[in-house]
Amino acid sequence: MIIGTAGHIDHGKTALIKALTGTDADRLKEEKERGITIDLGYAFYPLPHGAVLGFIDVPGHERFVHNMLAGATGIDFVLLVVAADDGVMPQTREHLEIIDLLGVKGGAVALTKIDRVESARVAAVWAEIEALLRGTALAGSPVFALSSTTGDGVPALRAHLEVMAASPPPVGAADGCFRLAVDRCFTLTGSGTVVTGTVFSGSVGVGDHLLVSPPGWEVRVRSIHAQNRAAERGMAGQRCALSLAGVEKKDIARGDWVLEPAVHAPTARFDASLKLPPSAARALRHWTPVHVHLGAAEAMGRVSLLQATGIEPGGSGPAQIVLDRPIGALRGDRFILRDQSAQQTLAGGLVLDPFAPARKARTPARLAVLAALEGPTMFDALQQLLSVAPAGVDLSWFARSFNLRAEAAKTLYQEIPMVVVNVAGAGRFGFAPPRWETTQQAVLAALAAEHARVPEVLGLEGRRLRRLATPDLPWEMFTALIDQLLAGQRVARHGPWLHLPQHRIVLTGAEEKLWRAVAPLLRAMPFQPPWVRDMARTLTAPEQQVRSLLQRVTMLGDTYEIMHDRFFTREAIAELARIVSELAAEKGEVTAAEFRDRIGTGRKLAIRILEYFDKTGFSRRVGDAHRVRDPTLLVEGIKKNADPDGGRREGQVSGRDSHPGGAARLQIW
């Protein structure tokens, strides 16, 4: 267990630690000369059953609150020290406020220097302390009257701390990936670079390979001291000193983390729940400049409120913290905000999403996600997230944010019913089954509405259907959704068009007759099909009638409009794509001239065909040549994609757009 002191300057915090442990926690020459604590001090006390109590002594002077915060964020238990002669003082109140905002639940009060005052004074200060604790996390905590000078009352406090130390660390902290918040770094002869800090989660062993974050330096653990003893392993809830190979002292600073690579994800923007103390002088306003204290780190930043009004004293609300530099943060980390001059504590916070989006941070959907992330347990948070996240829950993001190892994440995911979408290149996303069904119904409703609006049109292309039905759903997930609807025969597909199975379009008798005349003209010159106007002239048919026919045939997937009024048959497009693949296979790419010579057309038409293939995703242009990017798109992925001037048209898609599926697969637990 790690115990942190708190309290006003000169109330006897360091003397109390010495009385409890026999160690003087003041290690700096200036501290000994001035008789005050300036920076963090450390001491340890072995217990009879083999455990070791770790103490962090913090400075009490208001000028050194930033140092106090570097030590306070990782403690399990707070020892609030109040001198009997002075009573409750300004830093007593501020330190208690900070402890309360950090969510530290365990604590006790040491009423020191009782040898200097009468018993009536002790009783009066005792009553003052009880009143001070009322309404805080330490309400009802025991008070120990003692004297560090005479030793009176010290054994009773020590016995209480031994009982408290028997409580195990939180399960999540013990099982997560290793994270140590660095508060000191130095060089030791024979050991090299040494970092010390509080282990927030996980465990570490000699020989383990870790990272220094945010810089990203790779290091190896040469040796470990846990709770002031040489050890093979260090774990959550301990003070550890790690001797590191692969890094120098100058490369590490207070506020860095030493951690497993899986949780190396520095962030300069995170979403959080903020709480203002009742004593706050004013409401917290949008874009307030602040000092952010998280772990042992301190960074400048601003508060972007995610609600319409400021947060009033004693109130709470969601906010996005925008930092001037990246720091390490995970969901559940506590932090403190101080004002720009670092003179006043403004608020405390709980990290909700360490990887917050910069855009759409205040939408109702996003605020619902943040509300879900405030769930008291990971189970509650995930269950609620699955129901409200419009684009599903990125399960890799969830595991990293909550510091879940792979096995723990797998177990959690199996405990909650969910639809899991495996997206190539993007990971796995979870949906609550009712929400997944609601999303499917949105697609079916959009198709039904389109059929009612334009019954003569077969259906919708993929991208346009997504925009109409599920605009918040990423394309890769939409393809999985369509795959399931196709498999269940709730949606049908014809060429690039998605439609309800019962909806059909057929050519009229007149159109069939005209098509029987047009088709031979297209097949006669497959690589240089005639223009619409030329076919109309040949057939002595109205030009618009021929154009409308070919547009309907294109809707059925039998022709493709490479450029305005230039239609190619499906077979021609497939053969042209095969030729491009064949030419590119020889030297990795194909030029317009080579393609022109092979198909026997003019250079301009050859270029337009290659540009079309680039737009579909079949190939891509590199300099003056074209390289095949996705050879699977020979026929099924090729569709109408070019307008008269070669640009994109509303509702047109490229590559996989015509045929959702292939990129994602569905799994239901």
HELIX and SHEET records of a PDB file:
HELIX    1   1 LYS A   13  THR A   21  1                                   9    
HELIX    2   2 LYS A   29  ARG A   34  1                                   6    
HELIX    3   3 GLU A   62  PHE A   64  5                                   3    
HELIX    4   4 VAL A   65  ALA A   72  1                                   8    
HELIX    5   5 PRO A   90  LEU A  101  1                                  12    
HELIX    6   6 ILE A  114  ARG A  116  5                                   3    
HELIX    7   7 SER A  119  LEU A  133  1                                  15    
HELIX    8   8 VAL A  154  ALA A  165  1                                  12    
HELIX    9   9 VAL A  171  ASP A  175  1                                   5    
HELIX   10  10 LYS A  249  ASP A  251  5                                   3    
HELIX   11  11 PRO A  261  VAL A  263  5                                   3    
HELIX   12  12 PRO A  364  LEU A  373  1                                  10    
HELIX   13  13 MET A  378  VAL A  388  1                                  11    
HELIX   14  14 LEU A  395  SER A  401  1                                   7    
HELIX   15  15 ALA A  406  GLU A  415  1                                  10    
HELIX   16  16 PRO A  433  ARG A  453  1                                  21    
HELIX   17  17 GLY A  462  ALA A  469  1                                   8    
HELIX   18  18 TRP A  475  ALA A  487  1                                  13    
HELIX   19  19 GLY A  509  ALA A  524  1                                  16    
HELIX   20  20 VAL A  532  LEU A  539  1                                   8    
HELIX   21  21 GLU A  543  MET A  555  1                                  13    
HELIX   22  22 ARG A  570  LYS A  587  1                                  18    
HELIX   23  23 ALA A  592  ILE A  599  1                                   8    
HELIX   24  24 ARG A  603  THR A  616  1                                  14    
HELIX   25  25 GLY A  655  SER A  658  5                                   4    
SHEET    1   A 6 GLY A  41  PRO A  46  0                                        
SHEET    2   A 6 VAL A  52  ASP A  57 -1                                        
SHEET    3   A 6 ILE A   2  GLY A   7  1                                        
SHEET    4   A 6 PHE A  77  ALA A  83  1                                        
SHEET    5   A 6 GLY A 106  THR A 112  1                                        
SHEET    6   A 6 VAL A 143  ALA A 145  1                                        
SHEET    1   B 7 ARG A 229  ALA A 231  0                                        
SHEET    2   B 7 TRP A 217  ALA A 226 -1                                        
SHEET    3   B 7 HIS A 209  SER A 213 -1                                        
SHEET    4   B 7 TRP A 257  LEU A 259 -1                                        
SHEET    5   B 7 ARG A 179  LEU A 188 -1                                        
SHEET    6   B 7 GLY A 192  SER A 201 -1                                        
SHEET    7   B 7 ARG A 239  ALA A 245 -1                                        
SHEET    1   C 2 SER A 203  GLY A 205  0                                        
SHEET    2   C 2 ARG A 233  MET A 235 -1                                        
SHEET    1   D 7 THR A 267  LYS A 275  0                                        
SHEET    2   D 7 SER A 316  ILE A 327 -1                                        
SHEET    3   D 7 ALA A 297  LEU A 305 -1                                        
SHEET    4   D 7 THR A 288  LEU A 294 -1                                        
SHEET    5   D 7 ARG A 334  ASP A 339 -1                                        
SHEET    6   D 7 THR A 345  ASP A 353 -1                                        
SHEET    7   D 7 THR A 267  LYS A 275 -1                                        
SHEET    1   E 4 VAL A 393  ASP A 394  0                                        
SHEET    2   E 4 GLY A 427  PHE A 431 -1                                        
SHEET    3   E 4 VAL A 419  VAL A 423 -1                                        
SHEET    4   E 4 ALA A 664  ILE A 668 -1                                        
SHEET    1   F 2 ALA A 492  HIS A 494  0                                        
SHEET    2   F 2 TRP A 497  HIS A 499 -1                                        
SHEET    1   G 2 THR A 559  MET A 563  0                                        
SHEET    2   G 2 ARG A 566  THR A 569 -1                                        
SHEET    1   H 3 VAL A 590  THR A 591  0                                        
SHEET    2   H 3 ALA A 625  VAL A 628 -1                                        
SHEET    3   H 3 SER A 619  VAL A 622 -1                                        
END                                                                             
